[in-house]
Amino acid sequence: MQRPEHEILSLGEGAERVLSDDAFNVIFKEYSDQCLAAIVGSQPHETKLREFEYTKLQALIGFSHHLASYVEAAHNIINKDKHQSDED
């Protein structure tokens, strides 16, 4: 789905605020650490538990990358516009 530039800029700005928010980063790290601790602390026969925790961790990382992709897309639009205005 192609979004209009103004929407990408708005989403990118919001995503950047989330990714730079101290509370978000503390919660992100805490959740990641809890997932990793559950994996490391599991018993050898607890394969399903490790898979579940790994899946949770990958989803969290994927969400973070999705936010970062909006930030990058917004920066690309801004840089493109800036580059075009410099040429004028």
C-alpha positions as CSV (number, residue, x, y, z in Angstrom):
1,M,0.0,0.0,0.0
2,Q,1.4,3.3,-1.1
3,R,0.9,6.2,1.4
4,P,0.9,9.8,0.5
5,E,4.0,11.7,1.4
6,H,2.3,13.9,4.1
7,E,1.1,10.7,5.8
8,I,4.6,9.2,5.7
9,L,6.1,12.4,7.2
10,S,3.5,12.3,10.0
11,L,4.0,8.7,10.7
12,G,7.8,9.1,10.6
13,E,7.7,11.9,13.0
14,G,5.5,9.9,15.4
15,A,7.7,6.8,15.1
16,E,10.8,8.9,15.8
17,R,9.2,10.3,19.0
18,V,8.4,6.7,20.1
19,L,11.9,5.4,19.3
20,S,13.6,8.2,21.2
21,D,11.2,8.1,24.2
22,D,13.1,7.1,27.4
23,A,10.1,5.2,28.8
24,F,9.7,3.2,25.6
25,N,13.3,2.3,25.5
26,V,13.3,1.2,29.2
27,I,10.2,-0.9,28.6
28,F,11.7,-2.3,25.4
29,K,14.9,-3.3,27.1
30,E,13.0,-4.8,30.1
31,Y,10.8,-6.9,27.9
32,S,13.7,-8.1,25.7
33,D,15.7,-9.0,28.9
34,Q,12.7,-10.9,30.3
35,C,12.4,-12.9,27.0
36,L,16.1,-13.7,27.0
37,A,16.0,-14.7,30.7
38,A,13.1,-17.0,30.1
39,I,15.0,-18.6,27.2
40,V,18.3,-19.0,29.1
41,G,16.5,-20.2,32.3
42,S,14.4,-22.8,30.5
43,Q,15.0,-26.5,31.0
44,P,16.3,-28.6,28.0
45,H,12.9,-30.2,27.5
46,E,11.1,-26.8,27.4
47,T,11.5,-26.4,23.6
48,K,8.0,-24.8,23.2
49,L,8.7,-22.2,25.9
50,R,12.0,-21.2,24.2
51,E,10.3,-21.0,20.8
52,F,7.4,-18.9,22.3
53,E,9.8,-16.4,24.0
54,Y,12.0,-16.2,20.9
55,T,8.9,-15.5,18.8
56,K,7.8,-12.7,21.2
57,L,11.3,-11.2,21.0
58,Q,11.4,-11.3,17.2
59,A,7.9,-9.6,17.1
60,L,9.2,-6.8,19.3
61,I,12.3,-6.4,17.2
62,G,10.2,-6.5,14.0
63,F,7.9,-3.7,15.4
64,S,10.9,-1.6,16.3
65,H,12.3,-2.0,12.7
66,H,8.9,-1.1,11.3
67,L,8.9,2.1,13.3
68,A,12.5,2.8,12.1
69,S,11.4,2.2,8.5
70,Y,8.9,5.1,8.8
71,V,11.5,7.3,10.3
72,E,13.9,6.5,7.4
73,A,11.1,7.0,4.8
74,A,10.3,10.4,6.2
75,H,14.0,11.4,6.3
76,N,14.3,10.3,2.6
77,I,11.3,12.6,1.7
78,I,12.8,15.5,3.6
79,N,16.2,15.0,2.0
80,K,14.7,14.7,-1.4
81,D,12.7,17.9,-1.0
82,K,15.8,19.6,0.4
83,H,18.0,18.4,-2.5
84,Q,15.4,19.6,-5.0
85,S,15.1,23.0,-3.4
86,D,18.9,23.3,-3.4
87,E,19.0,22.7,-7.2
88,D,16.4,25.5,-7.8
